[in-house]
Amino acid sequence: MTSADSETETTDVCIVGAGPVGLALALKLEELGLTVILLEMGGAAEVAGSGGIEFINDHHAPSMAMSRPGIGGASALWGGRCVTFDDLDFEVRDHVPFSGWPISHKELRRHYPEALTFLNCNAGEPAFVPIGVSDNSIDTNALERWSRFPDLGPMYGERLKASRRIRLVNATVAGITLDASGGRVEGLTAYVAGQKSQITARTFVLAGGGLENARLLLALRERRPEAVGGPDGPLGRFYQGHLTGYIAVLQLDKPRLANHFAFSVDDENYVFRHRLQITPAIQAEEKLLNCVFWIDAISVADPVHGSGALSLIYLFLKMFGLYRRLSKGLAPTAKGPENIDRRQHWRNIRADRRSAVDLLGSVLNMLERRIEPWRTLINPKGRYLLRYHAEQVPNPESRVQLQPQGGAGTQAALVVDYRVTEQDLSSVLKSHEILDAWLRRTGVGQLEYLHDTLHRRQAVLSQAFDGYHQIGLSRMSGNPDEGVTDADCRVHGIGNLYLAGSGLFPTGGHANPTLPAVALALRLAEHLSEKLRR
């Protein structure tokens, strides 16, 4: 369907947004026997005077990098990493202000298998693999799964169009209309094929992403100041993402241990890998935010890898003008591509007497990675960049607001003030220190920092850059003073308006939000089915 001409009053659920969350919700509701109108914003005509996004600082990704129009939305960009939450993410932690979910992890966990299947991941658990270390303060089997087909649009687009219960409408939603009491949504104002339309249904779900959900709700609150918690409420606050980057090289004392942390393929040909994570008990004791680490290969161009074999490969490729053509996507450099020291490459070769023996294996490994880009480039010296992916603390001053652009009928711009706190930075640094102490204590290896102590904090801050994950702007809560929705994702005070997506998360843990957000949408589908059938 490409228009909204026919009556929609009897439609059970109207969903705004056809990204991974909106798609999962629509298809689950279809399976449960409900009718759905799915408003997909891709390709819709531009609305005259539509609002843009203004970013206060340099820590936030631009709009074009955050979302993609069309069915599947941002799944065309995300890469396919699927990670579950931890139990501690749902708990009230004394050292994490505003922490605690109104639901338990158990309530979400039962939806993970279906969410993984929807995202084209294997829902099975790889076998636990010990690495022979008795000190268990670091989990060496923290699991990361990868989608076989991350772009969901091509996979589910035809199914949507053929559905008898899901009506797909290309539209841009411009506003929410409440009834006189303010307790129910009467309809959505939308532009369909450039024409202003009113979309009606029994129930409405905003699944347009954290920023766009917030924009619609903030615009509603401007027209109805008492709605959605009022002007001083939590809507648009607590904006979180994840801190990620590199501040250290991991030197493994036993280079073969890298195989445990490298990408692997399970019996059904799905990709996964194990990561390093500080256990919940140590996190609580040290007052840390949740953080996970994994190994990334160092580019053959970067002599910090310390391998004579890899230095030989680089110099050979460079000599014959092949490096630029073959190196795309191979691996990052520790300090940027401009910091390549050829003299250090020659020092690596002179110091590494096994270069000739290792060279053939390294070349084959590199060529194999060109064929299958997800593979880890194994370094015979056991040296890897250590990537961190860390939780942010909920901060009410990290927020988005509307700023009118002027002119009659002009939509307000969304002003984004995404902040990084001292607690975020300190937790990343302390987590590295604890991991380094464990590596040395157990004989697994050690960290070699890329920056001196004085500049390390600034390095973490300089790498702090998100906007892809959009967590916390419409957080769940047990009461309206602390959040935007209740435990069932329903907006406090509005009987038929629900939200879906990572904006609901009170805290973000270390997990990429797509898998948990889809699981939460599946839980919401079950709730809506039960409610509407009553």
LUMKOL-834839 format. One record per residue (C-alpha): x, y, z negated; residue in one letter. Coordinates in Angstrom, 1 decimal. Layout:
REM LUMKOL-834839
u	v	w	res
X	Y	Z	A
...
//
This chain:
REM LUMKOL-834839
u	v	w	res
0.0	0.0	0.0	M
1.2	3.5	0.7	T
-1.6	5.7	-0.5	S
-3.8	6.1	-3.6	A
-7.1	6.8	-1.7	D
-9.1	4.0	-3.2	S
-10.5	4.0	-6.7	E
-8.1	2.9	-9.5	T
-10.2	3.3	-12.6	E
-10.5	-0.5	-13.0	T
-6.8	-1.1	-12.6	T
-5.5	-2.6	-15.9	D
-2.0	-1.0	-15.9	V
-0.3	1.9	-14.1	C
3.5	1.6	-14.2	I
5.7	4.6	-13.3	V
9.0	3.4	-11.9	G
10.0	0.3	-9.9	A
13.5	-0.2	-11.2	G
14.5	-3.5	-13.0	P
12.3	-2.7	-16.0	V
9.2	-1.6	-14.1	G
9.6	-4.6	-11.7	L
9.9	-7.1	-14.5	A
6.9	-5.6	-16.3	L
4.7	-5.6	-13.1	A
5.5	-9.1	-12.1	L
4.9	-10.4	-15.6	K
1.6	-8.7	-15.9	L
0.7	-10.2	-12.5	E
1.5	-13.6	-13.9	E
-0.7	-12.9	-16.9	L
-3.6	-12.1	-14.6	G
-3.7	-8.3	-14.9	L
-4.0	-5.8	-12.1	T
-1.2	-3.2	-11.7	V
-0.7	0.0	-9.7	I
3.1	0.4	-9.4	L
4.3	3.9	-8.6	L
7.6	3.7	-6.8	E
9.4	7.0	-6.3	M
11.8	6.1	-3.6	G
11.2	7.8	-0.3	G
8.4	10.0	-1.5	A
8.2	13.5	-0.1	A
9.9	16.2	-2.1	E
7.5	18.1	-4.3	V
7.9	21.9	-3.8	A
9.5	23.4	-6.8	G
10.3	20.0	-8.5	S
12.7	20.3	-11.4	G
16.4	19.3	-11.3	G
18.9	18.4	-14.0	I
21.5	20.7	-15.6	E
24.4	19.2	-17.5	F
25.9	21.1	-20.4	I
29.2	19.3	-20.5	N
31.5	17.0	-18.4	D
30.7	13.8	-20.3	H
27.6	13.0	-18.2	H
27.3	11.3	-14.8	A
25.7	13.2	-11.9	P
22.1	12.4	-10.8	S
23.2	10.6	-7.7	M
25.3	8.1	-9.7	A
22.5	7.3	-12.2	M
19.7	6.2	-10.1	S
18.7	5.0	-6.6	R
15.3	5.5	-4.9	P
13.3	2.5	-3.8	G
12.2	-0.8	-5.1	I
14.8	-2.1	-7.5	G
16.0	1.4	-8.4	G
19.4	1.5	-10.2	A
19.9	-2.3	-9.7	S
21.5	-1.3	-6.4	A
24.2	0.4	-8.5	L
24.7	-1.5	-11.7	W
26.9	-4.4	-10.7	G
25.0	-7.1	-12.6	G
26.6	-7.3	-16.1	R
24.1	-9.0	-18.5	C
24.8	-8.9	-22.2	V
22.5	-9.6	-25.2	T
22.3	-7.6	-28.3	F
23.6	-8.7	-31.7	D
21.5	-9.2	-34.8	D
23.3	-6.4	-36.6	L
22.2	-3.9	-33.9	D
18.6	-4.2	-35.3	F
19.6	-3.7	-38.9	E
19.8	-0.6	-41.0	V
23.5	0.0	-41.5	R
24.5	2.4	-44.2	D
27.4	3.8	-42.2	H
25.2	4.4	-39.1	V
22.7	7.2	-39.6	P
19.3	6.7	-38.1	F
20.0	3.0	-37.5	S
17.4	0.2	-37.7	G
14.8	-1.0	-35.3	W
11.1	-1.6	-36.2	P
11.4	-5.1	-34.7	I
13.9	-7.9	-35.4	S
16.3	-9.3	-32.8	H
14.3	-12.6	-33.1	K
11.3	-10.9	-31.5	E
13.4	-9.8	-28.5	L
15.7	-12.9	-28.3	R
12.9	-15.3	-27.2	R
12.5	-13.2	-24.0	H
16.2	-13.4	-23.0	Y
15.9	-16.6	-21.0	P
13.1	-15.2	-18.8	E
14.9	-11.9	-18.5	A
18.1	-13.6	-17.4	L
16.2	-15.6	-14.8	T
14.6	-12.5	-13.5	F
18.0	-10.8	-13.2	L
19.4	-13.8	-11.4	N
21.6	-15.0	-14.3	C
22.1	-18.4	-15.8	N
20.2	-18.5	-19.1	A
22.3	-21.4	-20.4	G
25.1	-21.0	-22.9	E
28.6	-22.0	-21.8	P
30.3	-24.3	-24.2	A
32.1	-22.8	-27.2	F
35.9	-22.8	-26.5	V
38.3	-22.4	-29.4	P
41.7	-20.8	-28.8	I
43.4	-22.4	-31.8	G
43.2	-19.5	-34.2	V
42.1	-20.0	-37.8	S
41.5	-16.3	-38.6	D
37.8	-15.7	-37.5	N
37.6	-12.0	-38.1	S
37.6	-11.6	-34.3	I
35.1	-13.4	-32.1	D
36.9	-14.7	-29.0	T
33.8	-16.1	-27.3	N
31.6	-13.0	-27.1	A
29.7	-13.7	-23.9	L
29.1	-11.6	-20.8	E
27.0	-13.0	-17.9	R
26.9	-11.7	-14.4	W
23.9	-11.6	-12.0	S
24.3	-13.6	-8.8	R
22.2	-11.0	-6.9	F
22.3	-7.7	-8.8	P
20.3	-5.7	-6.2	D
16.7	-6.6	-7.0	L
15.0	-4.6	-4.3	G
15.5	-7.1	-1.4	P
14.6	-10.0	-3.7	M
11.3	-8.7	-5.0	Y
10.2	-6.2	-2.4	G
8.3	-8.6	-0.2	E
6.7	-10.3	-3.2	R
5.4	-7.0	-4.4	L
3.9	-6.1	-1.0	K
2.3	-9.5	-0.7	A
0.8	-9.4	-4.2	S
-3.0	-9.3	-4.6	R
-2.8	-7.9	-8.1	R
0.0	-5.4	-7.7	I
-0.6	-2.3	-5.7	R
2.6	-0.5	-4.7	L
2.2	3.2	-4.1	V
5.0	5.6	-3.0	N
4.5	8.6	-5.3	A
6.2	11.2	-7.4	T
4.6	11.7	-10.8	V
4.4	15.4	-11.8	A
2.3	15.3	-15.1	G
0.2	13.5	-17.6	I
-3.3	14.5	-18.4	T
-4.8	13.8	-21.8	L
-8.5	13.7	-22.8	D
-10.0	16.5	-25.0	A
-9.0	14.6	-28.1	S
-5.4	14.2	-27.1	G
-5.6	10.6	-28.0	G
-5.8	9.0	-24.6	R
-4.4	9.5	-21.1	V
-7.0	10.3	-18.5	E
-4.7	10.1	-15.5	G
-1.4	11.0	-13.9	L
-0.9	13.9	-11.5	T
1.1	12.6	-8.6	A
2.2	13.5	-5.1	Y
1.4	10.8	-2.6	V
2.5	11.4	1.0	A
2.9	15.1	0.0	G
-0.7	15.3	-1.2	Q
-1.6	16.0	-4.8	K
-3.5	13.0	-6.3	S
-4.9	11.8	-9.6	Q
-3.9	8.2	-10.6	I
-6.2	6.6	-13.1	T
-6.0	3.2	-15.0	A
-6.9	1.7	-18.3	R
-3.3	1.8	-19.6	T
-0.2	3.7	-18.5	F
3.5	2.7	-18.8	V
6.4	5.1	-18.1	L
9.3	3.1	-16.8	A
11.2	5.7	-14.9	G
14.4	5.7	-16.9	G
15.3	7.5	-20.1	G
15.7	10.9	-18.6	L
12.7	10.9	-16.4	E
10.5	9.4	-19.1	N
11.6	12.2	-21.4	A
11.0	14.8	-18.7	R
7.3	13.8	-18.4	L
6.8	13.6	-22.1	L
8.5	17.0	-22.7	L
6.3	18.5	-20.0	A
3.2	17.0	-21.7	L
4.3	18.5	-25.0	R
4.7	21.9	-23.5	E
1.0	21.8	-22.4	R
-0.2	20.1	-25.6	R
2.2	21.2	-28.4	P
0.7	18.9	-30.9	E
1.5	15.8	-28.8	A
4.4	13.4	-29.0	V
5.7	14.5	-32.4	G
5.4	18.2	-31.8	G
8.2	20.7	-31.0	P
10.5	19.6	-33.9	D
9.9	15.8	-33.3	G
12.4	13.2	-32.2	P
11.4	13.3	-28.5	L
14.4	14.0	-26.3	G
16.9	13.6	-29.1	R
19.4	10.9	-30.2	F
20.8	10.6	-26.7	Y
23.3	7.8	-26.6	Q
25.4	5.9	-24.0	G
28.6	3.9	-24.5	H
32.2	4.9	-24.7	L
34.4	3.0	-22.4	T
38.0	3.1	-21.0	G
41.6	2.1	-21.7	Y
44.0	3.3	-24.4	I
46.2	0.1	-24.6	A
47.8	-2.7	-22.8	V
47.2	-6.2	-24.3	L
50.4	-8.3	-24.4	Q
49.5	-12.0	-24.8	L
52.3	-14.0	-26.4	D
50.9	-17.1	-24.6	K
50.1	-15.9	-21.0	P
47.9	-18.9	-20.4	R
45.4	-17.6	-22.9	L
44.4	-15.1	-20.3	A
42.5	-17.9	-18.6	N
40.1	-18.0	-21.6	H
39.2	-14.3	-21.1	F
39.3	-14.3	-17.3	A
36.2	-14.6	-15.2	F
34.9	-18.2	-15.1	S
32.2	-20.0	-13.1	V
29.8	-22.4	-14.8	D
28.4	-25.7	-13.5	D
25.6	-23.9	-11.6	E
28.1	-21.4	-10.0	N
27.2	-18.4	-12.1	Y
29.9	-16.0	-13.2	V
30.6	-15.3	-16.9	F
33.5	-14.4	-19.1	R
34.5	-14.3	-22.8	H
35.3	-11.1	-24.6	R
36.8	-10.1	-27.9	L
34.6	-8.6	-30.6	Q
35.1	-7.7	-34.3	I
32.8	-9.8	-36.4	T
29.7	-8.2	-38.2	P
31.3	-8.7	-41.6	A
34.4	-6.8	-40.7	I
32.4	-4.1	-38.9	Q
30.4	-3.5	-42.1	A
33.5	-3.6	-44.3	E
35.3	-1.1	-42.1	E
32.2	1.0	-41.3	K
32.6	0.5	-37.6	L
30.2	1.0	-34.7	L
29.8	-2.1	-32.5	N
32.5	-2.5	-29.9	C
33.7	-5.2	-27.5	V
36.9	-5.7	-25.6	F
37.9	-7.5	-22.4	W
40.9	-7.8	-20.2	I
41.3	-6.1	-16.9	D
44.2	-6.8	-14.5	A
46.7	-4.0	-14.0	I
47.2	-3.0	-10.4	S
50.3	-4.5	-8.8	V
51.3	-0.8	-8.1	A
51.6	0.0	-11.8	D
54.9	-1.2	-13.2	P
53.5	-1.3	-16.7	V
52.3	-4.9	-15.8	H
56.0	-5.9	-16.5	G
56.0	-8.7	-14.0	S
58.8	-9.0	-11.5	G
56.5	-11.1	-9.3	A
53.8	-8.4	-9.1	L
56.5	-5.7	-8.6	S
57.9	-7.7	-5.6	L
54.4	-8.0	-4.1	I
53.8	-4.3	-4.5	Y
57.2	-3.2	-2.9	L
56.7	-5.7	-0.1	F
53.2	-4.4	0.7	L
54.3	-0.8	0.4	K
57.3	-1.3	2.7	M
55.2	-2.7	5.5	F
52.3	-0.2	5.0	G
49.9	-2.9	3.8	L
49.2	-1.8	0.2	Y
46.6	0.9	1.0	R
44.6	-1.5	3.2	R
44.8	-4.5	0.8	L
44.6	-2.9	-2.6	S
41.1	-1.4	-2.6	K
39.3	-2.7	-5.7	G
42.1	-5.0	-6.9	L
42.7	-3.5	-10.3	A
43.0	-0.1	-12.0	P
46.3	1.5	-13.0	T
47.0	2.2	-16.6	A
47.6	6.0	-16.3	K
46.2	6.7	-12.8	G
47.7	6.0	-9.3	P
49.8	9.2	-9.4	E
52.1	7.7	-12.1	N
53.8	4.9	-10.1	I
57.5	4.6	-10.8	D
59.4	2.5	-8.3	R
62.5	2.5	-10.5	R
60.5	0.6	-13.1	Q
59.4	-1.9	-10.5	H
63.1	-2.7	-9.8	W
63.7	-3.0	-13.5	R
60.8	-5.5	-13.7	N
62.4	-7.5	-10.9	I
65.9	-7.6	-12.5	R
64.5	-8.5	-15.9	A
62.1	-11.2	-14.7	D
64.2	-14.1	-13.6	R
61.1	-16.2	-12.9	R
59.9	-13.8	-10.3	S
60.7	-16.1	-7.3	A
58.9	-19.0	-9.0	V
55.9	-17.0	-9.9	D
55.7	-15.0	-6.7	L
53.8	-17.6	-4.6	L
51.2	-18.2	-7.3	G
50.7	-14.5	-7.7	S
50.2	-13.9	-4.0	V
47.7	-16.7	-3.7	L
45.9	-15.4	-6.8	N
45.7	-11.9	-5.3	M
44.5	-13.2	-1.9	L
41.9	-15.3	-3.7	E
40.7	-12.2	-5.5	R
40.3	-10.4	-2.2	R
37.9	-13.3	-1.1	I
36.1	-13.3	-4.5	E
36.5	-9.8	-6.0	P
35.2	-10.8	-9.4	W
38.2	-13.0	-10.1	R
40.8	-11.8	-12.6	T
44.3	-11.1	-11.2	L
46.4	-13.3	-13.5	I
49.7	-11.7	-14.6	N
52.5	-14.3	-15.3	P
53.8	-12.0	-18.0	K
50.5	-12.0	-19.9	G
50.0	-8.2	-19.7	R
46.5	-6.7	-19.2	Y
44.7	-3.4	-19.6	L
42.4	-3.7	-22.6	L
38.9	-2.3	-21.8	R
36.7	-1.2	-24.6	Y
32.9	-0.7	-24.5	H
31.7	0.9	-27.7	A
28.4	1.9	-29.4	E
27.6	5.6	-30.0	Q
26.1	6.8	-33.3	V
22.5	8.2	-32.9	P
22.9	12.0	-33.1	N
19.8	14.2	-33.1	P
21.8	17.1	-31.6	E
22.6	14.9	-28.5	S
19.5	15.8	-26.6	R
17.6	16.9	-23.5	V
15.2	19.8	-23.2	Q
13.1	21.5	-20.6	L
14.1	24.9	-19.2	Q
11.6	26.7	-17.0	P
13.1	27.7	-13.7	Q
10.7	30.6	-13.1	G
8.0	31.1	-10.6	G
4.4	30.0	-10.6	A
3.9	26.3	-10.2	G
7.6	25.6	-10.6	T
8.6	22.5	-12.6	Q
11.0	22.9	-15.5	A
14.6	21.8	-15.1	A
15.9	19.1	-17.5	L
18.8	20.4	-19.5	V
21.1	17.6	-20.7	V
23.4	18.0	-23.7	D
24.9	14.6	-24.1	Y
27.4	14.6	-27.0	R
30.3	12.5	-28.4	V
30.8	12.6	-32.1	T
33.9	12.3	-34.3	E
32.5	9.1	-35.6	Q
32.3	7.7	-32.1	D
36.0	8.4	-31.5	L
37.2	7.3	-34.9	S
35.4	4.0	-34.6	S
37.0	3.2	-31.2	V
40.5	4.0	-32.6	L
39.9	2.0	-35.8	K
38.6	-1.0	-33.8	S
41.8	-1.1	-31.8	H
43.9	-1.0	-34.9	E
41.9	-3.9	-36.4	I
42.2	-5.9	-33.2	L
45.9	-5.2	-33.0	D
46.5	-6.4	-36.6	A
44.6	-9.6	-35.8	W
46.6	-10.2	-32.6	L
49.9	-9.9	-34.5	R
48.7	-11.8	-37.6	R
47.6	-14.8	-35.5	T
50.4	-14.8	-33.0	G
48.0	-14.2	-30.1	V
49.7	-11.0	-29.0	G
49.8	-7.3	-29.6	Q
48.6	-4.0	-28.3	L
50.9	-1.4	-26.6	E
49.2	2.0	-26.6	Y
49.3	4.1	-23.5	L
49.3	7.4	-25.6	H
51.2	8.4	-28.7	D
49.2	8.8	-32.0	T
48.7	12.5	-31.5	L
47.1	12.2	-28.1	H
45.1	8.9	-28.6	R
41.9	10.5	-29.8	R
41.9	13.0	-27.0	Q
42.4	10.1	-24.5	A
39.2	8.4	-25.9	V
37.3	11.7	-25.7	L
38.5	12.4	-22.1	S
37.3	9.0	-21.0	Q
33.9	9.4	-22.7	A
31.5	9.5	-19.7	F
28.1	8.0	-19.5	D
24.5	8.9	-18.4	G
23.9	5.5	-16.8	Y
22.5	3.8	-19.9	H
20.2	6.6	-21.2	Q
19.6	5.3	-24.7	I
17.5	6.7	-27.6	G
15.6	9.6	-26.0	L
12.2	8.1	-26.9	S
13.2	5.8	-29.7	R
11.0	3.2	-31.3	M
10.1	3.7	-35.0	S
7.8	2.5	-37.8	G
6.3	6.0	-38.2	N
5.8	9.1	-36.0	P
8.3	11.3	-37.9	D
11.2	9.1	-36.9	E
10.5	8.1	-33.3	G
8.3	8.4	-30.2	V
6.7	5.0	-30.0	T
5.6	2.2	-32.4	D
7.0	-1.3	-32.4	A
4.7	-2.2	-29.5	D
6.2	0.6	-27.3	C
3.0	2.7	-27.6	R
3.5	6.4	-27.9	V
2.5	7.5	-31.4	H
-0.9	9.1	-31.4	G
-1.9	8.2	-27.8	I
-3.8	5.0	-27.5	G
-3.1	4.0	-23.9	N
0.4	5.4	-23.1	L
3.4	3.1	-23.4	Y
7.1	3.4	-22.6	L
9.6	0.9	-21.2	A
13.4	1.0	-20.8	G
16.5	1.7	-22.8	S
15.2	5.1	-24.0	G
13.3	3.1	-26.6	L
16.4	1.7	-28.2	F
17.1	3.3	-31.6	P
20.7	2.2	-31.3	T
22.6	0.8	-28.3	G
25.1	-1.7	-29.7	G
27.9	-2.5	-27.3	H
25.5	-4.2	-24.8	A
24.8	-2.9	-21.3	N
21.1	-2.1	-21.6	P
19.6	-3.8	-18.5	T
19.1	-7.3	-20.0	L
17.7	-6.1	-23.3	P
15.5	-3.5	-21.6	A
14.0	-6.2	-19.3	V
13.4	-8.5	-22.3	A
11.6	-5.7	-24.1	L
9.5	-5.1	-21.0	A
8.5	-8.8	-21.0	L
7.5	-8.5	-24.6	R
5.4	-5.4	-23.8	L
3.7	-7.3	-21.0	A
2.5	-10.0	-23.4	E
1.2	-7.3	-25.8	H
-0.7	-5.5	-23.1	L
-2.2	-8.7	-21.9	S
-3.5	-9.5	-25.3	E
-4.7	-6.0	-26.0	K
-6.6	-5.6	-22.7	L
-8.2	-9.0	-22.8	R
-9.6	-8.1	-26.3	R
//
